[in-house]
């Protein structure tokens, strides 16, 4: 199993973010090609998670920090439901 670091994707914008997204996709593809299970995470939040969640082959996403931060204002149940809704789209 491997975790693909998505922090550079999460921290970038515009064309640079698209380049970082391609790097994430390439890393996931390479990992799957050699038989690894793939997780991804770091810096994922409610505005950027959909692009990563849409990539085929990801087993799990690490998004705890964003959920916990939002739960301070919205409560844990709503924060989790909102994130799950974004991932499932």
GROMACS elastic network, one bead per residue, 0.5 to 0.9 nm:
[ bonds ]
;  ai    aj funct       b0    kb
    1    31     6  0.85543   500
    1    35     6  0.87229   500
    1    36     6  0.50957   500
    1    38     6  0.58527   500
    1    39     6  0.75898   500
    2    31     6  0.74941   500
    2    36     6  0.66947   500
    2    37     6  0.63623   500
    2    38     6  0.52061   500
    2    39     6  0.61837   500
    2    40     6  0.81957   500
    3    28     6  0.89823   500
    3    37     6  0.86028   500
    3    38     6  0.58453   500
    3    41     6  0.70499   500
    3    60     6  0.88946   500
    3    61     6  0.88587   500
    4    24     6  0.68800   500
    4    27     6  0.70688   500
    4    28     6  0.70694   500
    4    38     6  0.71331   500
    4    39     6  0.61772   500
    4    41     6  0.65014   500
    4    42     6  0.86201   500
    5     8     6  0.76438   500
    5     9     6  0.85833   500
    5    24     6  0.77061   500
    5    39     6  0.88969   500
    5    40     6  0.60395   500
    5    41     6  0.55699   500
    5    42     6  0.59126   500
    5    43     6  0.88261   500
    6     9     6  0.52888   500
    6    10     6  0.61444   500
    6    11     6  0.87066   500
    6    20     6  0.82283   500
    6    21     6  0.82338   500
    6    24     6  0.68719   500
    6    40     6  0.65057   500
    6    41     6  0.52736   500
    6    42     6  0.51639   500
    6    43     6  0.65838   500
    6    44     6  0.72104   500
    6    52     6  0.83399   500
    7    11     6  0.60372   500
    7    12     6  0.85938   500
    7    41     6  0.72715   500
    7    44     6  0.74618   500
    8    11     6  0.51790   500
    8    12     6  0.62092   500
    8    17     6  0.79099   500
    8    20     6  0.64988   500
    8    21     6  0.88407   500
    8    42     6  0.85889   500
    8    43     6  0.82192   500
    9    12     6  0.54490   500
    9    13     6  0.79529   500
    9    16     6  0.80294   500
    9    17     6  0.53212   500
    9    18     6  0.77942   500
    9    19     6  0.81118   500
    9    21     6  0.58722   500
    9    23     6  0.86860   500
    9    24     6  0.78848   500
    9    43     6  0.82034   500
    9    44     6  0.87901   500
    9    48     6  0.87816   500
   10    13     6  0.80150   500
   10    17     6  0.74928   500
   10    20     6  0.86142   500
   10    42     6  0.75991   500
   10    43     6  0.53069   500
   10    44     6  0.60867   500
   10    45     6  0.81518   500
   10    48     6  0.67625   500
   10    49     6  0.87019   500
   11    17     6  0.78596   500
   11    43     6  0.72314   500
   12    15     6  0.85290   500
   12    16     6  0.59687   500
   12    18     6  0.86086   500
   12    20     6  0.77640   500
   13    16     6  0.57958   500
   13    18     6  0.78231   500
   14    17     6  0.53356   500
   14    18     6  0.65944   500
   14    19     6  0.89205   500
   15    18     6  0.50748   500
   15    19     6  0.63060   500
   15    20     6  0.86918   500
   16    19     6  0.50120   500
   16    20     6  0.62073   500
   16    21     6  0.85594   500
   17    21     6  0.60471   500
   17    22     6  0.86255   500
   18    22     6  0.62964   500
   18    23     6  0.87449   500
   19    22     6  0.51577   500
   19    23     6  0.64460   500
   19    24     6  0.88385   500
   20    23     6  0.50003   500
   20    24     6  0.63138   500
   20    25     6  0.86755   500
   21    24     6  0.50608   500
   21    25     6  0.62129   500
   21    26     6  0.86031   500
   21    51     6  0.79816   500
   21    52     6  0.77333   500
   22    26     6  0.60446   500
   22    27     6  0.85189   500
   23    26     6  0.50513   500
   23    27     6  0.61014   500
   23    28     6  0.85724   500
   24    27     6  0.51334   500
   24    28     6  0.61850   500
   24    29     6  0.85948   500
   24    40     6  0.87283   500
   24    52     6  0.82930   500
   25    28     6  0.51408   500
   25    29     6  0.61331   500
   25    30     6  0.86240   500
   25    52     6  0.85041   500
   25    55     6  0.69756   500
   25    56     6  0.88681   500
   26    29     6  0.50686   500
   26    30     6  0.61266   500
   26    31     6  0.85977   500
   27    30     6  0.51151   500
   27    31     6  0.61640   500
   27    32     6  0.85971   500
   28    31     6  0.51426   500
   28    32     6  0.61318   500
   28    33     6  0.85126   500
   28    38     6  0.66031   500
   28    39     6  0.86231   500
   28    40     6  0.87247   500
   28    55     6  0.84808   500
   28    56     6  0.86694   500
   28    57     6  0.73617   500
   28    58     6  0.75351   500
   29    32     6  0.51568   500
   29    33     6  0.60538   500
   29    34     6  0.88640   500
   29    56     6  0.88937   500
   29    57     6  0.80073   500
   30    33     6  0.50568   500
   30    34     6  0.66391   500
   30    35     6  0.89254   500
   30    36     6  0.88663   500
   31    34     6  0.54819   500
   31    35     6  0.65232   500
   31    36     6  0.53183   500
   31    37     6  0.73131   500
   31    38     6  0.69103   500
   32    35     6  0.50176   500
   32    36     6  0.52451   500
   32    37     6  0.65708   500
   32    38     6  0.71298   500
   32    57     6  0.72672   500
   33    36     6  0.75235   500
   37    57     6  0.79385   500
   37    58     6  0.75519   500
   37    59     6  0.66005   500
   38    57     6  0.68584   500
   38    58     6  0.51809   500
   38    59     6  0.55174   500
   38    60     6  0.72067   500
   39    57     6  0.87561   500
   39    58     6  0.55097   500
   39    59     6  0.53197   500
   39    61     6  0.57237   500
   39    62     6  0.75766   500
   40    52     6  0.79968   500
   40    53     6  0.89358   500
   40    58     6  0.70081   500
   40    59     6  0.81637   500
   40    60     6  0.64821   500
   40    61     6  0.50252   500
   40    62     6  0.62274   500
   40    63     6  0.89994   500
   41    44     6  0.62419   500
   41    52     6  0.88636   500
   41    60     6  0.84950   500
   41    61     6  0.55137   500
   41    63     6  0.63777   500
   42    45     6  0.89668   500
   42    61     6  0.88451   500
   42    62     6  0.66562   500
   42    63     6  0.70023   500
   42    65     6  0.88919   500
   43    48     6  0.87735   500
   43    62     6  0.88181   500
   43    63     6  0.74216   500
   43    65     6  0.82049   500
   43    66     6  0.79020   500
   44    47     6  0.80201   500
   44    48     6  0.60898   500
   44    49     6  0.54416   500
   44    52     6  0.84472   500
   44    61     6  0.85184   500
   44    62     6  0.75830   500
   44    63     6  0.56518   500
   44    64     6  0.88086   500
   44    65     6  0.85204   500
   44    66     6  0.70653   500
   45    48     6  0.56315   500
   45    49     6  0.56154   500
   45    63     6  0.66845   500
   45    64     6  0.89996   500
   45    65     6  0.83247   500
   45    66     6  0.53461   500
   45    67     6  0.77286   500
   45    83     6  0.82684   500
   46    49     6  0.59639   500
   46    50     6  0.80349   500
   46    66     6  0.74292   500
   46    67     6  0.84286   500
   46    82     6  0.81676   500
   46    83     6  0.64742   500
   46    86     6  0.73807   500
   47    50     6  0.74543   500
   47    86     6  0.89190   500
   48    51     6  0.61403   500
   48    52     6  0.73665   500
   49    52     6  0.53661   500
   49    53     6  0.59549   500
   49    54     6  0.85486   500
   49    61     6  0.88351   500
   49    63     6  0.84849   500
   49    83     6  0.84084   500
   49    86     6  0.72748   500
   49    87     6  0.68222   500
   50    54     6  0.60056   500
   50    55     6  0.89382   500
   50    86     6  0.60493   500
   50    87     6  0.57494   500
   50    88     6  0.83795   500
   50    89     6  0.73466   500
   51    54     6  0.54104   500
   51    55     6  0.71339   500
   52    55     6  0.56029   500
   52    58     6  0.85860   500
   52    61     6  0.86152   500
   52    87     6  0.86742   500
   53    56     6  0.79179   500
   53    58     6  0.73886   500
   53    60     6  0.87836   500
   53    61     6  0.76297   500
   53    86     6  0.84575   500
   53    87     6  0.55717   500
   53    88     6  0.78750   500
   53    89     6  0.86050   500
   54    58     6  0.86728   500
   54    87     6  0.77100   500
   54    88     6  0.86060   500
   54    89     6  0.80890   500
   55    58     6  0.65796   500
   56    59     6  0.89246   500
   58    61     6  0.75644   500
   61    64     6  0.89459   500
   62    65     6  0.84650   500
   63    66     6  0.58444   500
   63    67     6  0.66048   500
   63    68     6  0.89383   500
   63    83     6  0.88223   500
   64    67     6  0.51793   500
   64    68     6  0.60531   500
   64    69     6  0.84855   500
   65    68     6  0.52538   500
   65    69     6  0.60632   500
   65    70     6  0.85967   500
   66    69     6  0.51871   500
   66    70     6  0.62151   500
   66    71     6  0.85792   500
   66    79     6  0.88417   500
   67    70     6  0.52280   500
   67    71     6  0.60734   500
   67    72     6  0.89870   500
   67    76     6  0.74382   500
   67    79     6  0.56516   500
   67    80     6  0.63423   500
   67    83     6  0.73551   500
   68    71     6  0.50133   500
   68    72     6  0.68005   500
   68    75     6  0.87187   500
   68    76     6  0.69684   500
   68    79     6  0.76186   500
   68    80     6  0.87269   500
   69    72     6  0.57076   500
   69    73     6  0.78451   500
   69    79     6  0.87971   500
   70    73     6  0.57047   500
   70    74     6  0.61433   500
   70    75     6  0.74219   500
   70    76     6  0.77639   500
   70    78     6  0.89168   500
   70    79     6  0.59725   500
   71    77     6  0.76816   500
   71    78     6  0.73368   500
   71    79     6  0.53225   500
   71    80     6  0.81336   500
   72    75     6  0.59156   500
   72    76     6  0.75722   500
   72    79     6  0.89779   500
   73    76     6  0.88455   500
   73    79     6  0.88421   500
   74    77     6  0.80700   500
   74    78     6  0.60673   500
   74    79     6  0.62153   500
   75    78     6  0.57056   500
   75    79     6  0.61884   500
   75    80     6  0.87441   500
   76    79     6  0.50478   500
   76    80     6  0.60652   500
   76    81     6  0.85033   500
   77    80     6  0.53635   500
   77    81     6  0.61728   500
   77    82     6  0.86192   500
   78    81     6  0.50343   500
   78    82     6  0.59703   500
   78    83     6  0.85366   500
   79    82     6  0.52767   500
   79    83     6  0.63193   500
   79    84     6  0.86912   500
   80    83     6  0.51938   500
   80    84     6  0.60968   500
   80    85     6  0.85613   500
   81    84     6  0.51096   500
   81    85     6  0.61278   500
   81    86     6  0.87556   500
   82    85     6  0.51621   500
   82    86     6  0.64764   500
   82    87     6  0.88795   500
   83    86     6  0.51578   500
   83    87     6  0.62940   500
   83    88     6  0.86861   500
   84    87     6  0.51133   500
   84    88     6  0.61185   500
   84    89     6  0.87664   500
   85    88     6  0.52751   500
   85    89     6  0.64609   500
   86    89     6  0.54637   500
